Amino acid sequence: MNILKKPSWYISENEVTPKEIFDKRRGFLKLGAASLVATSSVIELFAKESLPLKNLNYLEDKNPDKLELNSYEQITSYNNFYEFTTSKEGVKPLSKTLNTNSWDIIVDGLVEKEMIIRFDDLLKNFQLEERIYRFRCVEGWSMVVPWIGFKLSDFIKYVKPLSKAKYIRFETLFDDEMFPDQARGFFSTISYPYVEGLRLDEAMNDLTILAVGLYGSSMPKQNGAPIRLIVPWKYGFKSIKSIARVSFVEEEPLNSWQKENPREYGFYANVNPNVDHPRWSQKKERVLGKFFKQDTLMFNGYQKEVASLYANMDLKKYF
């Protein structure tokens, strides 16, 4: 019987960097093409580059439009999340107060059976997939994000809304121990809980997802952990964060920003370069990390997929 003796330089399979990480992460180029990187080096490098270690299993987006992704650092360090602060750079350090353990989502309203769903169970019941989307803020900045999530339409089919349901209403968690601005009560920046809504046909569109991560890893707290909505053809404030309640209703829900300032914010909030916000032109946008502005695309570049949802609607009236 021949016994094969492993050479001294042999590295076991569980110590070698996974191929998909090696291929994708620009930081590995610094180590040299011939290098074999042990797990400890991976962790050290990821920490240095502010990149997450993958912990989600998902179908990869082939990025057919060749969109240039923003860095993980940019995506996770420049955030609107008023429950913490109005400072975009201040959200990240304050978000440590958000506790996502044992997260429940209430499903109620016009459904066959009202229920409470554990977040962990969602990850078991739905196929996760990567969606590389443009993300456009009404304030005039934008980014490209590799979200990880599942289709909202699959969730809707799972909870079985009644035929009378015409809209879906979302609420962010209300917990003034986790969210500093909620604790300010009367002096808070906006009214809470944060509310958003979609028409049911918008919610059923294949582009609409419930996101649970980005860059292959679980959703960072400052980006709306553990689960948030992503509607890529609408301005970012429609993509509600840290969802704790989903309700199916017959009447159009009043979303938070429309309630705060109906002159500036409507229900639909579709990206439209032809309709300016009273304070910000929507014709152009600045991608985070870029110096020059670029033209804003109708429906944020997803016109082919969603324009039919708004046929014969006056988009200046239904803004």
BELGI-V15825 format. One record per backbone hydrogen bond with DSSP energy under -0.5 kcal/mol. CO is the residue of the C=O (numbers start at 1). NH is the residue of the N-H. If there is no record, write none. Layout:
co->CO nh->NH
co->CO nh->NH
//
This chain:
co->2 nh->4
co->3 nh->5
co->4 nh->6
co->7 nh->10
co->12 nh->15
co->12 nh->16
co->13 nh->16
co->18 nh->21
co->18 nh->22
co->19 nh->23
co->20 nh->24
co->21 nh->25
co->24 nh->26
co->25 nh->28
co->26 nh->29
co->27 nh->30
co->28 nh->31
co->29 nh->32
co->32 nh->35
co->35 nh->37
co->36 nh->38
co->37 nh->17
co->38 nh->41
co->38 nh->42
co->39 nh->43
co->40 nh->44
co->41 nh->45
co->42 nh->46
co->43 nh->47
co->44 nh->48
co->45 nh->49
co->46 nh->50
co->46 nh->51
co->47 nh->50
co->56 nh->58
co->59 nh->130
co->60 nh->62
co->63 nh->66
co->67 nh->69
co->71 nh->75
co->72 nh->76
co->73 nh->77
co->74 nh->77
co->74 nh->78
co->79 nh->81
co->81 nh->84
co->81 nh->85
co->83 nh->181
co->83 nh->182
co->85 nh->81
co->86 nh->88
co->87 nh->91
co->88 nh->79
co->88 nh->91
co->89 nh->93
co->90 nh->94
co->91 nh->95
co->93 nh->96
co->94 nh->97
co->95 nh->98
co->98 nh->100
co->100 nh->103
co->103 nh->119
co->105 nh->117
co->106 nh->108
co->106 nh->246
co->107 nh->115
co->108 nh->248
co->109 nh->111
co->110 nh->162
co->115 nh->107
co->117 nh->105
co->118 nh->121
co->118 nh->122
co->119 nh->122
co->119 nh->123
co->120 nh->124
co->121 nh->125
co->122 nh->126
co->128 nh->59
co->129 nh->149
co->131 nh->133
co->131 nh->147
co->133 nh->145
co->135 nh->143
co->136 nh->236
co->137 nh->140
co->140 nh->286
co->141 nh->137
co->142 nh->288
co->143 nh->135
co->144 nh->70
co->145 nh->133
co->145 nh->147
co->146 nh->215
co->147 nh->131
co->148 nh->212
co->148 nh->213
co->149 nh->129
co->150 nh->210
co->151 nh->154
co->151 nh->155
co->152 nh->156
co->153 nh->157
co->154 nh->158
co->155 nh->159
co->156 nh->160
co->156 nh->161
co->159 nh->113
co->160 nh->112
co->162 nh->165
co->166 nh->200
co->167 nh->249
co->168 nh->198
co->169 nh->247
co->170 nh->196
co->171 nh->244
co->171 nh->245
co->173 nh->175
co->175 nh->178
co->175 nh->179
co->178 nh->180
co->179 nh->183
co->181 nh->184
co->182 nh->185
co->184 nh->187
co->185 nh->188
co->194 nh->172
co->195 nh->256
co->196 nh->170
co->198 nh->168
co->199 nh->202
co->199 nh->203
co->200 nh->204
co->201 nh->205
co->202 nh->205
co->205 nh->208
co->208 nh->152
co->208 nh->153
co->209 nh->211
co->209 nh->230
co->210 nh->150
co->211 nh->228
co->212 nh->219
co->213 nh->148
co->214 nh->217
co->216 nh->55
co->216 nh->56
co->217 nh->214
co->220 nh->223
co->220 nh->225
co->221 nh->224
co->224 nh->242
co->227 nh->243
co->228 nh->211
co->230 nh->209
co->231 nh->234
co->233 nh->271
co->235 nh->238
co->236 nh->239
co->238 nh->240
co->240 nh->229
co->242 nh->173
co->244 nh->106
co->245 nh->171
co->246 nh->108
co->247 nh->169
co->247 nh->249
co->248 nh->110
co->249 nh->166
co->249 nh->167
co->253 nh->255
co->255 nh->259
co->256 nh->260
co->257 nh->261
co->261 nh->264
co->261 nh->265
co->269 nh->235
co->271 nh->299
co->272 nh->275
co->274 nh->276
co->280 nh->277
co->283 nh->296
co->285 nh->287
co->285 nh->294
co->286 nh->142
co->287 nh->290
co->294 nh->285
co->297 nh->300
co->298 nh->301
co->298 nh->303
co->299 nh->302
co->302 nh->306
co->303 nh->307
co->306 nh->309
co->307 nh->310
co->308 nh->311
co->310 nh->313
co->313 nh->315
co->314 nh->317
co->314 nh->318
co->317 nh->319
co->319 nh->269
//
